[in-house]
Amino acid sequence: MKELYRTEISGGNMDFLMGEEHTPRQMVEFLNSGAVFRGFDDVIKRLYPGEDLGERLTAGMERLTGESHESTARKVRNWLNGRSVPRGRETLFQMCFALGLDEARASRLLGAADGMGIHYRDPEELVYAYALRTGRSYEEAQKLKKDAEEICRERPAERREEEPAYTRRIQEAFLRVRTDGELMDFFRENGGNLGKLHETAYRKFAELLEILRRPEGERDKAGPAGEEERAYTMEEIVFHYLGMNVPEGRKLEEMTPLQKLVKKYWPNESSLVNMKNRKEDVSRKVMILLYLIIESYNEEDWEEDLEEEPEDGDTRLEIRLEKLNLFLDAYGMSLLDPGNAFDLLVLYAMRAEEMGEQMELVLDELYMGRGRRKKVEK
């Protein structure tokens, strides 16, 4: 497994995880003093190793955004010094055009910012990907976007089974596009099946969320015959499952940099409702947490049916890592990265027999018990 993580950062962090068992406290101590994390600044410097990175990015962004030189230069310095991460995918694509990145490197840059590479069901991002692939400018991409929008507007939405395999077929068809004419033909053929949100990820999210909304134990508490079984509210789902001892609403200035990093985009009741109502895209962090929790329950059921020799932590991690990476890849999300603080915690939890419970324990240690939820009133 370690051959998958050959970089100095990933390899060093994996060395700590493998072999010896570590308590949650030992893991947090390593996170605070021994682990090395890969930030957005590390990724962009690897994707564009030229010494003129700052100069070229500043000039390009200034031209594409129309912002002042001083404002643009300040933002670029903050990005390259690891003080901040660009906000918004449009900004990230502008950076890709400014640096002349190709499609594959652009997808890696997007993934470094929010865990999601290029959306191969989003017409705008498909146009940008094509433009980067063929060496076109950002300005040329804007014209192509307008042409594509007109075609997609004329195509009625089609109802088709939304499965990862179908998204992959669309991506494979798109990767064969090499000319403007082929691009427009692609939109004429597939425009009715494209959309802003990750449809396959949304459907899987809704499926997993429904499992948590109606846990088996609550079925015994259903009302009289004919009434629906009781379902958890979003608040209860956060309390019982997704909160995982991460503090709610605590002022960020009271947290360490590591605590802020892990807490970033942590799901709460509001974000879950927005995802369920399609007001925002399903986040990678939510999908990983849902997977950890539900897969833990599934493994418990399998263990009751099978009598096998207990696995050691390294073996458990290897098996689970492969399965989770397949899950993430199916929904267009970045694979687990040991150079990412949250992902490293997930990898640590996957070595334990009860990975969902282990994740809660290590997060409780990280936040020193300040994130424990009060009982939800029913």
JOHUWO-V147508 format. One record per residue. N is the residue number from 1. RES is the residue in one small letter. PSI is psi in degrees with one decimal (999 if undefined). Layout:
{{N	RES	PSI} {N	RES	PSI}}
This chain:
{{1	m	-37.1} {2	k	-19.2} {3	e	-16.4} {4	l	-17.5} {5	y	74.8} {6	r	-16.9} {7	t	159.1} {8	e	-42.5} {9	i	-53.9} {10	s	-43.9} {11	g	-41.8} {12	g	-41.7} {13	n	-37.9} {14	m	-32.6} {15	d	-39.2} {16	f	-40.3} {17	l	-39.7} {18	m	145.9} {19	g	-93.0} {20	e	142.1} {21	e	143.4} {22	h	138.7} {23	t	162.6} {24	p	-38.4} {25	r	-42.4} {26	q	-36.9} {27	m	-43.7} {28	v	-39.2} {29	e	-39.7} {30	f	-42.0} {31	l	-39.1} {32	n	-27.1} {33	s	-21.3} {34	g	-29.2} {35	a	150.7} {36	v	130.3} {37	f	148.2} {38	r	112.6} {39	g	174.6} {40	f	-37.2} {41	d	-36.7} {42	d	-41.9} {43	v	-47.8} {44	i	-34.0} {45	k	-28.9} {46	r	-37.2} {47	l	-31.2} {48	y	89.4} {49	p	1.5} {50	g	147.0} {51	e	-17.7} {52	d	20.6} {53	l	-55.8} {54	g	-44.6} {55	e	-45.8} {56	r	-41.3} {57	l	-41.1} {58	t	-48.1} {59	a	-42.7} {60	g	-45.0} {61	m	-36.0} {62	e	-42.0} {63	r	-41.7} {64	l	-31.7} {65	t	-22.8} {66	g	6.5} {67	e	163.0} {68	s	157.8} {69	h	-42.9} {70	e	-46.0} {71	s	-44.5} {72	t	-44.3} {73	a	-38.3} {74	r	-44.1} {75	k	-45.2} {76	v	-42.6} {77	r	-42.9} {78	n	-40.0} {79	w	-44.9} {80	l	-18.5} {81	n	3.1} {82	g	15.4} {83	r	-25.2} {84	s	165.9} {85	v	138.1} {86	p	141.7} {87	r	131.8} {88	g	135.6} {89	r	-27.6} {90	e	-43.0} {91	t	-41.7} {92	l	-41.2} {93	f	-38.6} {94	q	-40.0} {95	m	-40.1} {96	c	-42.5} {97	f	-40.1} {98	a	-34.3} {99	l	-5.2} {100	g	34.1} {101	l	153.0} {102	d	-179.5} {103	e	-45.0} {104	a	-43.9} {105	r	-33.9} {106	a	-41.5} {107	s	-37.3} {108	r	-38.4} {109	l	-42.8} {110	l	-43.9} {111	g	-32.4} {112	a	-25.6} {113	a	-42.3} {114	d	11.0} {115	g	1.4} {116	m	122.5} {117	g	-159.9} {118	i	134.7} {119	h	107.6} {120	y	17.8} {121	r	5.2} {122	d	115.5} {123	p	-42.5} {124	e	-44.9} {125	e	-30.7} {126	l	-41.4} {127	v	-44.9} {128	y	-41.7} {129	a	-43.2} {130	y	-44.2} {131	a	-41.8} {132	l	-38.2} {133	r	-37.6} {134	t	8.4} {135	g	26.6} {136	r	163.1} {137	s	165.9} {138	y	-39.5} {139	e	-40.6} {140	e	-35.6} {141	a	-32.6} {142	q	-40.6} {143	k	-42.5} {144	l	-36.6} {145	k	-44.4} {146	k	-43.0} {147	d	-42.2} {148	a	-39.7} {149	e	-40.4} {150	e	-42.0} {151	i	-45.8} {152	c	-33.1} {153	r	-32.0} {154	e	-15.2} {155	r	117.1} {156	p	146.7} {157	a	136.0} {158	e	144.0} {159	r	118.2} {160	r	148.5} {161	e	122.5} {162	e	89.7} {163	e	155.1} {164	p	-35.9} {165	a	-34.5} {166	y	-42.6} {167	t	-39.0} {168	r	-36.2} {169	r	-39.9} {170	i	-43.0} {171	q	-42.5} {172	e	-39.7} {173	a	-39.8} {174	f	-36.0} {175	l	-16.4} {176	r	-7.6} {177	v	129.3} {178	r	-13.7} {179	t	163.8} {180	d	-40.1} {181	g	-42.5} {182	e	-34.2} {183	l	-46.4} {184	m	-35.9} {185	d	-38.2} {186	f	-44.5} {187	f	-34.5} {188	r	-36.2} {189	e	-34.9} {190	n	-0.7} {191	g	-33.4} {192	g	-9.7} {193	n	14.7} {194	l	155.6} {195	g	167.4} {196	k	-43.2} {197	l	152.2} {198	h	98.5} {199	e	-44.3} {200	t	-41.0} {201	a	-40.1} {202	y	-45.4} {203	r	-39.9} {204	k	-41.1} {205	f	-48.0} {206	a	-38.6} {207	e	-47.1} {208	l	-39.0} {209	l	-37.7} {210	e	-34.3} {211	i	-41.1} {212	l	-28.7} {213	r	-28.2} {214	r	66.0} {215	p	148.4} {216	e	-36.7} {217	g	-27.9} {218	e	-14.9} {219	r	-26.4} {220	d	-16.2} {221	k	10.5} {222	a	157.3} {223	g	-159.5} {224	p	162.7} {225	a	138.2} {226	g	-20.5} {227	e	149.8} {228	e	148.3} {229	e	152.8} {230	r	137.1} {231	a	143.6} {232	y	146.3} {233	t	169.3} {234	m	-37.3} {235	e	-41.5} {236	e	-33.8} {237	i	-42.2} {238	v	-43.4} {239	f	-48.7} {240	h	-28.6} {241	y	-62.9} {242	l	-16.6} {243	g	-45.9} {244	m	36.8} {245	n	18.5} {246	v	126.3} {247	p	145.1} {248	e	133.9} {249	g	11.9} {250	r	139.1} {251	k	131.2} {252	l	-28.4} {253	e	-15.1} {254	e	-2.1} {255	m	155.9} {256	t	162.4} {257	p	-38.9} {258	l	-43.7} {259	q	-40.3} {260	k	-41.4} {261	l	-44.9} {262	v	-37.4} {263	k	-23.0} {264	k	126.8} {265	y	20.9} {266	w	134.9} {267	p	140.7} {268	n	-177.8} {269	e	-44.4} {270	s	-46.0} {271	s	-35.4} {272	l	-41.9} {273	v	-42.9} {274	n	-40.3} {275	m	-42.7} {276	k	-36.7} {277	n	7.6} {278	r	28.5} {279	k	-15.8} {280	e	156.9} {281	d	152.0} {282	v	128.4} {283	s	152.8} {284	r	-39.9} {285	k	-42.8} {286	v	-43.1} {287	m	-39.2} {288	i	-44.5} {289	l	-43.9} {290	l	-41.6} {291	y	-47.2} {292	l	-46.0} {293	i	-50.6} {294	i	-36.4} {295	e	-33.2} {296	s	-44.4} {297	y	-40.1} {298	n	-40.0} {299	e	-35.5} {300	e	-41.7} {301	d	-40.8} {302	w	-39.8} {303	e	-28.2} {304	e	-29.4} {305	d	-21.0} {306	l	137.9} {307	e	97.7} {308	e	161.6} {309	e	137.1} {310	p	142.2} {311	e	149.5} {312	d	169.2} {313	g	-40.0} {314	d	-41.5} {315	t	-43.4} {316	r	-45.1} {317	l	-43.0} {318	e	-44.6} {319	i	-47.2} {320	r	-35.7} {321	l	-43.2} {322	e	-42.5} {323	k	-42.8} {324	l	-38.6} {325	n	-37.7} {326	l	-40.2} {327	f	-48.6} {328	l	-43.2} {329	d	-36.1} {330	a	-26.1} {331	y	21.8} {332	g	27.0} {333	m	151.9} {334	s	143.1} {335	l	164.0} {336	l	137.8} {337	d	111.9} {338	p	-14.1} {339	g	3.7} {340	n	131.0} {341	a	-47.7} {342	f	-45.6} {343	d	-36.5} {344	l	-36.9} {345	l	-39.6} {346	v	-44.6} {347	l	-40.6} {348	y	-46.0} {349	a	-33.2} {350	m	-10.8} {351	r	-21.4} {352	a	158.3} {353	e	-46.8} {354	e	90.2} {355	m	-33.6} {356	g	-44.5} {357	e	-39.3} {358	q	-35.7} {359	m	-42.5} {360	e	-41.8} {361	l	-44.1} {362	v	-32.4} {363	l	-34.6} {364	d	-38.2} {365	e	-41.5} {366	l	-41.8} {367	y	12.2} {368	m	39.7} {369	g	2.3} {370	r	-7.6} {371	g	8.0} {372	r	129.5} {373	r	145.3} {374	k	154.9} {375	k	134.1} {376	v	126.9} {377	e	130.7} {378	k	999}}
